[in-house]
Amino acid sequence: MASNKNVTSASFFFFLLLLFTTVNSTTVVPSWHAAGDQCPIDTQQLAACAPVLATGPKGKPQQPCCHFLAPLAKIDALLCVCIALKNNVLGSNLDIPLSVRIILKNCRQWISLPCPDDI
């Protein structure tokens, strides 16, 4: 009787291990094409975000940069900042992943996704 209980406990443990391994190994990637690869605001307005890159992500939220990003969902804010950076709105020769992180963290819009490759 005791060995049957041990087999049941071990089976349950391996089931949970398999379940959590499967769940943790999947990554949700947004469908950028569903959004039309377009920013809902004029990305030229995001030139106001250039001072944020000098202060870093821990500074006080910068206006008007954060003003433009505030009404957007985090995924839309990410897309807009990525488009602005790739179009050199904020200046050239910037480290895009680092710049995106600084701007979005400063404006409390951080989302842990990379810029899409096809914008």
C-alpha positions in Angstrom: 0.0 0.0 0.0 2.8 2.4 0.9 4.6 1.7 -2.4 1.5 2.5 -4.4 1.3 5.9 -2.6 4.9 6.6 -3.5 4.3 5.8 -7.2 1.3 8.1 -7.2 3.3 10.9 -5.6 6.2 10.4 -8.0 3.8 10.4 -11.0 2.2 13.6 -9.8 5.6 15.2 -9.3 6.7 14.3 -12.8 3.4 15.5 -14.3 3.9 18.9 -12.6 7.5 19.1 -13.8 6.4 18.3 -17.3 3.6 20.9 -17.1 5.8 23.7 -15.8 8.6 22.9 -18.2 6.2 23.1 -21.2 4.5 26.3 -20.0 7.8 28.1 -19.3 9.4 27.1 -22.6 6.7 28.9 -24.7 7.2 32.5 -25.6 4.4 34.8 -26.7 5.4 36.9 -29.7 3.1 39.7 -30.7 1.7 39.8 -34.2 3.1 43.1 -35.5 1.3 42.7 -38.8 -2.0 42.7 -37.0 -1.3 46.2 -35.9 -0.3 47.2 -39.4 3.2 48.1 -38.4 2.0 51.6 -37.8 2.3 53.9 -34.8 -1.0 55.6 -33.8 0.8 58.9 -33.2 3.2 60.9 -35.4 6.6 59.5 -34.6 8.2 62.9 -35.3 6.7 64.0 -32.0 8.9 61.5 -30.3 11.9 63.7 -31.0 11.0 65.2 -27.6 12.3 61.9 -26.1 15.9 62.7 -27.0 16.6 64.3 -23.5 15.4 61.1 -21.8 18.4 59.3 -23.3 20.7 61.7 -21.5 19.0 61.3 -18.1 18.5 57.5 -18.2 15.6 55.3 -17.2 15.5 56.2 -13.5 15.0 59.9 -14.0 11.7 61.7 -13.5 9.3 61.0 -16.4 10.1 63.5 -19.1 7.4 65.8 -20.6 6.4 66.0 -23.4 8.0 62.7 -24.3 5.9 60.7 -21.8 2.9 62.8 -22.7 2.9 61.4 -26.2 3.4 57.8 -25.0 1.0 57.8 -22.0 -2.2 57.2 -23.8 -0.8 54.2 -25.8 -0.8 50.6 -24.7 2.7 49.3 -23.9 2.9 47.3 -27.1 2.0 50.4 -29.2 4.5 52.6 -27.2 7.2 50.0 -28.0 6.3 50.0 -31.7 6.3 53.8 -31.9 9.6 54.2 -30.2 11.1 51.5 -32.4 9.9 53.2 -35.5 11.2 56.6 -34.3 14.6 55.2 -33.5 14.9 53.2 -36.8 13.9 56.4 -38.7 16.6 58.4 -36.8 14.0 60.8 -35.3 16.0 60.8 -32.0 19.4 60.9 -33.6 21.7 58.5 -35.5 24.1 55.9 -34.2 22.0 55.0 -31.2 21.9 51.6 -29.6 18.3 50.8 -30.4 17.6 48.1 -27.8 19.2 50.3 -25.0 17.4 53.4 -26.2 14.1 51.7 -26.3 14.5 50.4 -22.8 15.6 53.8 -21.4 12.7 55.7 -23.0 10.0 53.2 -22.1 11.2 52.7 -18.5 11.4 56.4 -18.0 7.8 56.8 -19.2 6.6 53.7 -17.2 5.7 51.9 -20.5 8.4 49.2 -20.4 7.6 45.9 -22.1 10.1 43.1 -22.4 9.9 42.6 -26.1 12.4 43.4 -28.8 11.7 45.8 -31.7 10.3 44.0 -34.7 12.8 43.3 -37.5 10.4 44.2 -40.3 9.6 47.9 -39.6 
